[in-house]
Every structure is written in structure tokens, then in C-alpha cells.
Amino acid sequence: MRNKKQRSVWRDGNHFTLLPGSRCYLPAMQSAIDRARVSVLLELYLMESGRLTQRVIDALNRAALRGVSVRLMLDGFGAMQLNEQDRQRLRAAGVTLRFFNPLAWRGLSQNLTRDHRKLLVIDEQVAFTGGFGATDEFLETWFEIAVRIEGPVVNDWVKLFLHLWNSPFTRGEARNHSARRLNTQRIRQDATKTLPADEPGMRGRVVWGQGYRYQAIRFSLQHQIAHARQRIWICTPYFVPTLSLRRRLTRAARRGADVRLLLPGESHDHPGVRYAGQRFYGRLLRAGVRIFEHQPMFIHAKFSLVDEWVSVGSCNFDHWSLQWNLEANQEIQDSGFASQIATLFEQRFARCHEILPQQWRRRSWWQRIREGVYGTLDSWATRLR
């Protein structure tokens, strides 16, 4: 499934806009769709029938009805709650709809591979990525962020989308190879475009993962942690880290780096995942890692800050994302953007309960039992490859 012709490349001349919270990114994305003139590419993991999905469908249908080429790629499992009526509305308006790896009677490991990426590209000129989905939880009850992308790096997002769109793992309407060639040609023509000369732009690259086969996101974070001089701040909603990541975090904290984890608190959509990750708290705290649990709403965002390097995207640092899922993040190397992310972290830390070492040592036996039970289940799950 890996696209051997494409690799992660740092590109200059981009502009990135941080969109924290659904009240920021949802209107920006809808406005972008409404302004589309040529094409809309949308890739989502979660899409469930409801209020938000109705808004998304309405925007996509308006674009399709005015002649814009609209392609919607959904995960075969994550879109199971999208009802047939909504699917027919999309098709009737002219939206091309495809599904990645629909569930079937076959090996369990193949069914576990999911497209967890989140991407919107407008006219191959503007892109959005983050951890967003089309379910009503994103309207008010979950905190999420996105980033708006302009510049040469948008072409890499288009290539990533098209590679999967034309993959044999994707099912749906017949493939349009002529459209793919047209887009690829346009990508080559636009590859040298940058921002105006009076705007220096920002440095960025697209980095992706394809389960156990290709873990560039994980390796990139590990590299940044190993070379961190000042700070390592990570926000992830599903924290079940690999042994190698845990070791790097503890080593960084012991050598004096400011290592902090921003994680969900009791308001969690999968409490068992939280308990499985909590079994690692003790060793991390003893090494000097600071752990903050977000209150009171569920924080679904995935973003990291290491010195002046930032990563925003779809990837959780758990076994599901790193061993099975297709993931994609936008990496940014820019002091100004890093400062914005640091401010966002500080705002979220202020809404957290910090787990202190002495308090954690006094946690209840019931809490310890939950960590052990769900930790064991997580260990079994990692062997399903």
C-alpha cells in the first residue's frame, strides 16, 4: 500500500493557520468548500448521520451541483453509522463516494487496518488537517484542533489522497484514471508555487504512517525527542505508548528537558484505553515527566511541540495508530507557529488536573486493578498482526 515514489520532503514557502476548537475550524472548512471552483477532496475516518454530517453533506452537495468535482473517501468501519439515506443524497448530487477497506469475512489483521486520516483539500490550493470527524461530538462536547495549509506542501497532501483513492483497498464508484492523470499533471505544474515574495513563508512537510509496515510519524517524533533541547509537550487522546517511546520520554526528562503530556481525564470516549495507558504513569512520573489530565470535556486533539517543531494531524500515540492505521500529520518548523502551539498548550494545561507523583502512589486498589485488566487486554491486542 505504500507509495514508494512519494517520500516526506521539507518544503519552504508555506503558510499555516492554527484553528483551535470546532468554532474556528468548522466555519473555515465550510467557507472553503463554498468557495471551491474546481475540486474538493475530503477524507475522513468518522462520519455518522447527525447534525454535523448534515452540514457537511449540504456543503458538499452545493459544490457538486455547481459543477465542482467532489470526492469523498471514508473508512469502511468509521462510516458504518452513515445511513443509506445520507449516502444516496451525496450520490444524487454528484459526489463521488468511496470506502477504504470495508469489513469482510477474512483475516482479522486485514480488517484491523483502518484509514484514520483527516483531510480536506480545496482546488488543490488550500488544505486542512487535524483530528476532526463528522460526528455531533465535535460540535460541542469534544475539543479538537485543525490547521489550514497553503503553499507547496498542499501538493503532497493531494498526492497522498490520490494514491489511496486509486488503491485496490478502496471500494466505491468506478475509478476515474483520466481524472487522476489530470490532477497529477496539475500537481507538477504547481509544484514550484510559493507565497508572494514579500512573505517568507513557513517550513513544513507531510509525514504519514501505514500501520506496522511504515511508521514515519513515530520515527519522526522519536528523532525530535532524542534531540530536544528545551521542551517536549505532547497532546494525544489515546495514550498507550510503545516501549521505545516511553524510554525516550523518560531519558529526555532525566536529562533536563521539560516533558509534559496533555491527556484526557475522566470524560473519555473509551475509558479502557485511558486505564491501559495509566499503568505507565508511575515510571514516567518518577523520571520527571509531568502528566496533565484535561477537565472536564474530552480532548480529542493530536498535536506535539518539541522546541520549535510542531506536528498536527490524525495520529494517536497508541498501538492502534502505530501498528494498524493509515495516519497523516502536518509537521511545521517555525518559531511563530511553535509559539502559538505553546500558548494553546498553556491554555489547556490551565484546564487540567495535574497528576502528582505522591498522589499517584496513593491511588486506590480499584484503580490499580483497572490498570492491570485493561493493560493486559491492550497487550493481547498488540499481538494481533
C-alpha positions in Angstrom: 0.0 0.0 0.0 3.0 2.3 0.5 3.6 4.8 -2.3 7.3 4.2 -3.0 7.5 7.2 -5.3 6.5 9.6 -2.6 8.5 10.5 0.4 8.4 13.1 3.2 10.1 16.3 2.0 10.6 19.6 3.9 9.2 22.5 1.8 9.6 26.2 2.3 7.2 29.0 1.3 4.1 27.7 3.1 1.6 29.4 5.4 -0.1 27.5 8.3 -3.1 28.9 10.3 -3.9 27.3 13.7 -7.7 26.7 14.1 -8.3 25.7 17.8 -11.7 24.4 18.5 -14.7 23.5 16.3 -15.9 27.1 16.4 -12.8 28.0 14.5 -12.2 25.2 12.1 -15.7 24.2 11.1 -16.7 27.6 9.7 -13.3 27.9 8.0 -13.7 24.5 6.3 -17.3 25.1 5.3 -16.4 28.5 3.8 -13.6 26.9 1.9 -15.9 24.3 0.4 -18.4 27.0 -0.5 -15.6 28.9 -2.4 -14.4 25.8 -4.3 -14.3 26.3 -8.1 -12.6 23.1 -9.4 -12.3 20.3 -6.8 -13.0 19.2 -3.3 -11.1 16.2 -1.8 -12.4 15.0 1.6 -11.0 12.1 3.6 -12.4 11.1 7.0 -12.4 8.3 9.4 -15.6 9.1 11.4 -18.7 10.1 9.6 -22.0 9.4 11.3 -25.5 10.6 10.4 -26.4 13.6 12.5 -26.4 17.4 12.7 -22.8 17.9 11.8 -22.9 15.4 9.0 -26.0 17.1 7.5 -24.0 20.4 7.4 -21.1 18.6 5.7 -23.4 16.9 3.2 -25.2 20.2 2.4 -21.8 21.9 1.7 -20.5 19.1 -0.5 -23.8 18.8 -2.4 -23.8 22.6 -3.1 -20.3 22.3 -4.5 -21.1 19.3 -6.7 -24.3 20.9 -8.0 -22.4 24.0 -9.2 -20.0 21.7 -11.2 -17.2 21.2 -8.7 -15.6 17.7 -8.7 -16.2 16.4 -5.2 -14.6 13.2 -4.0 -15.3 11.8 -0.6 -13.3 8.9 0.9 -14.5 7.3 4.1 -13.2 4.5 6.2 -15.3 1.3 5.8 -15.6 0.9 9.6 -15.7 4.5 10.7 -18.6 5.3 8.3 -20.8 2.4 9.3 -23.2 4.8 11.1 -23.7 6.9 8.0 -27.2 5.8 6.9 -28.2 4.9 3.4 -30.3 8.0 3.0 -27.3 10.3 3.5 -25.2 8.2 1.2 -27.9 8.5 -1.5 -28.1 12.2 -1.0 -24.4 12.5 -1.7 -24.5 10.3 -4.8 -27.6 12.1 -6.2 -25.9 15.4 -6.0 -22.9 14.1 -7.9 -20.4 13.5 -5.1 -18.1 10.5 -5.8 -18.1 8.3 -2.7 -15.6 5.6 -1.9 -14.8 3.5 1.2 -11.5 2.2 2.4 -11.2 -1.5 3.4 -14.9 -2.3 4.0 -15.3 -5.0 6.7 -15.4 -8.5 5.2 -15.0 -12.2 6.2 -11.3 -12.5 6.1 -8.2 -12.4 8.3 -8.7 -10.3 11.4 -5.5 -8.4 10.9 -6.6 -7.1 7.5 -9.9 -5.8 8.9 -8.0 -4.0 11.6 -6.3 -1.8 9.1 -8.3 1.5 9.0 -7.9 4.8 7.3 -7.7 7.2 10.2 -6.5 10.2 8.2 -8.4 13.5 8.2 -8.0 15.8 5.2 -9.8 18.4 3.2 -8.3 19.9 0.0 -9.9 22.7 -1.9 -8.9 23.4 -5.6 -5.5 21.7 -4.8 -4.5 25.1 -3.3 -5.7 25.0 0.3 -5.8 22.1 2.7 -7.0 21.4 6.2 -5.9 18.6 8.5 -6.2 17.7 12.2 -8.1 15.2 14.2 -11.6 16.2 13.1 -14.5 14.0 12.1 -18.2 14.3 11.1 -20.0 13.3 14.3 -22.0 15.5 16.6 -19.5 15.2 19.5 -17.2 17.5 17.6 -19.8 20.3 17.7 -19.6 20.9 21.5 -18.5 18.0 23.7 -15.1 17.2 22.3 -12.2 19.7 22.0 -10.3 19.4 18.7 -8.0 21.5 16.5 -7.1 21.8 12.9 -4.5 23.6 10.7 -5.2 25.4 7.5 -2.4 24.9 4.9 -1.3 26.9 1.9 1.8 26.6 -0.2 3.8 23.9 -2.0 3.2 21.3 0.8 -0.5 21.1 -0.3 0.6 19.2 -3.4 2.0 16.4 -1.1 -1.4 16.1 0.6 -3.1 15.8 -2.9 -0.7 13.1 -3.9 -1.3 11.2 -0.6 -5.1 11.4 -1.2 -4.9 10.3 -4.8 -2.7 7.3 -4.0 -5.3 5.9 -1.6 -8.2 6.9 -3.8 -6.9 4.7 -6.6 -5.8 1.9 -4.3 -7.3 -1.6 -4.7 -8.2 -1.3 -1.0 -10.8 1.4 -1.8 -14.3 0.4 -2.9 -17.0 2.5 -4.5 -17.7 4.2 -7.8 -15.5 3.2 -10.8 -12.1 4.7 -10.7 -11.5 7.7 -12.9 -7.9 7.3 -14.1 -8.1 10.2 -16.5 -9.0 12.5 -13.6 -6.1 11.1 -11.7 -3.7 11.9 -14.6 -5.1 15.4 -14.8 -4.6 16.1 -11.2 -1.1 14.6 -11.2 -0.2 16.9 -14.1 -1.5 19.9 -12.3 0.5 19.0 -9.2 3.7 19.0 -11.3 2.7 22.4 -12.8 2.0 23.9 -9.3 5.0 22.3 -7.6 7.1 25.5 -7.7 4.4 27.8 -6.5 5.1 29.6 -3.2 3.7 32.6 -1.3 4.4 36.1 -2.6 8.0 37.3 -2.4 7.2 39.6 0.5 6.0 36.7 2.6 8.9 34.4 3.6 6.5 31.6 4.5 7.0 28.6 6.8 8.8 25.3 6.5 6.7 22.2 6.6 6.3 18.6 5.4 3.7 15.9 5.3 4.6 12.7 7.1 2.4 9.6 7.2 2.1 6.1 8.6 0.7 2.9 7.2 0.4 0.7 10.2 3.2 -1.7 11.1 4.6 -1.5 7.6 5.6 2.2 7.6 5.9 4.2 10.7 7.4 7.5 9.6 5.3 9.5 12.1 6.6 7.5 15.0 10.2 7.7 13.9 9.9 11.4 13.3 8.7 12.1 16.8 11.3 9.8 18.3 14.0 11.7 16.4 12.7 15.0 17.7 12.5 13.7 21.3 16.1 12.4 21.1 17.4 15.8 20.0 15.1 18.0 22.1 17.0 20.8 24.0 14.2 22.6 25.8 10.7 21.1 25.8 8.6 18.1 24.7 4.9 18.7 25.0 2.5 16.0 23.6 -1.3 16.0 23.4 -2.9 12.7 22.5 -6.4 11.4 23.4 -5.3 7.7 23.4 -2.0 7.3 25.2 -0.8 3.7 25.1 2.8 4.4 24.0 5.3 1.9 22.8 8.2 0.9 25.0 10.6 2.8 22.7 8.6 6.0 23.1 8.3 5.6 26.8 12.1 5.2 27.1 12.8 8.2 25.1 10.4 10.4 27.1 12.0 9.3 30.4 15.5 9.8 29.1 14.6 13.3 27.9 13.1 14.2 31.3 16.1 12.9 33.2 18.5 15.0 31.1 16.5 18.1 32.0 14.0 18.6 29.1 10.6 19.9 30.1 8.4 16.9 29.2 4.7 17.2 29.6 1.7 15.0 28.5 -1.7 16.5 27.9 -4.2 13.6 28.1 -8.0 13.2 28.6 -9.4 12.9 32.1 -12.5 11.1 33.2 -14.5 12.4 30.2 -13.2 9.8 27.8 -15.0 8.0 25.0 -13.0 4.8 25.6 -12.3 4.6 29.3 -10.5 1.3 29.0 -7.8 2.9 26.8 -7.3 5.5 29.5 -6.8 2.8 32.1 -4.4 0.9 29.9 -2.3 3.9 29.5 -2.3 4.9 33.1 -0.3 1.8 34.0 2.7 3.7 32.6 2.2 6.8 34.8 4.3 5.7 37.7 7.6 5.2 35.8 7.0 8.4 33.8 6.3 10.5 36.9 9.4 9.1 38.7 11.5 10.2 35.7 10.2 13.8 35.9 7.5 13.7 33.2 4.6 15.9 34.0 1.1 14.5 33.3 -2.0 16.7 32.9 -5.5 15.2 32.6 -7.9 17.5 30.8 -11.1 18.7 32.6 -14.0 18.5 32.0 -14.5 17.8 28.3 -12.9 15.1 26.3 -9.8 16.4 24.4 -9.6 14.6 21.0 -6.8 16.7 19.5 -3.4 15.3 18.5 -0.6 17.8 18.4 3.0 17.8 19.6 5.6 20.5 20.3 9.3 19.8 20.6 11.4 23.0 20.8 10.2 24.8 17.7 9.0 21.7 15.8 5.2 21.1 15.7 3.2 18.2 14.5 -0.6 18.3 14.0 -2.7 15.6 12.4 -4.6 12.3 12.9 -2.1 10.1 14.7 -2.6 9.0 18.3 0.4 7.5 20.1 -1.2 4.2 20.8 -0.8 0.7 19.3 -3.9 1.1 17.0 -2.5 4.2 15.2 1.1 2.9 15.1 0.5 -0.7 14.2 -2.6 -0.8 12.0 -4.0 2.6 10.9 -3.2 4.8 8.0 -2.3 8.2 9.5 -1.0 11.5 8.3 0.4 14.6 10.1 1.5 18.1 9.1 4.9 18.9 10.5 5.9 22.6 10.9 9.3 24.1 11.7 8.6 27.7 12.5 9.2 29.7 15.7 6.0 31.8 15.3 3.7 28.8 14.8 5.5 27.0 17.7 4.7 30.0 19.9 1.0 29.7 19.0 1.0 26.0 19.9 2.8 26.7 23.1 0.1 29.2 24.1 -2.6 26.6 23.2 -0.9 24.1 25.4 -0.7 26.6 28.3 -4.4 27.3 27.9 -5.2 23.6 28.0 -2.9 22.9 30.9 -4.8 25.5 32.9 -7.9 23.4 32.4 -6.3 20.2 33.6 -5.7 18.3 36.8 -2.0 17.6 37.1 -1.2 14.1 38.3 1.4 14.4 41.1 3.8 11.5 42.0 2.9 11.4 45.6 -0.8 11.4 44.8 -0.4 8.7 42.2 1.4 6.4 44.7 -1.7 6.6 46.9 -4.2 5.7 44.2 -6.8 3.1 45.2 -6.6 -0.6 44.7 -9.6 -0.5 42.4 -7.7 1.9 40.1 -4.7 -0.4 40.1 -6.9 -3.4 39.2 -8.4 -1.5 36.3 -5.0 -0.6 35.0 -3.9 -4.3 35.2 -7.0 -5.6 33.5 -7.1 -3.2 30.6 -3.4 -3.2 30.3 -3.5 -7.0 29.8 -6.2 -6.6 27.2 -4.1 -4.0 25.4 -1.0 -6.3 25.5 -3.1 -9.1 23.9 -4.4 -6.6 21.2 -0.8 -5.7 20.2 -0.2 -9.3 19.1 -3.0 -9.2 16.5 -0.9 -8.5 13.4 
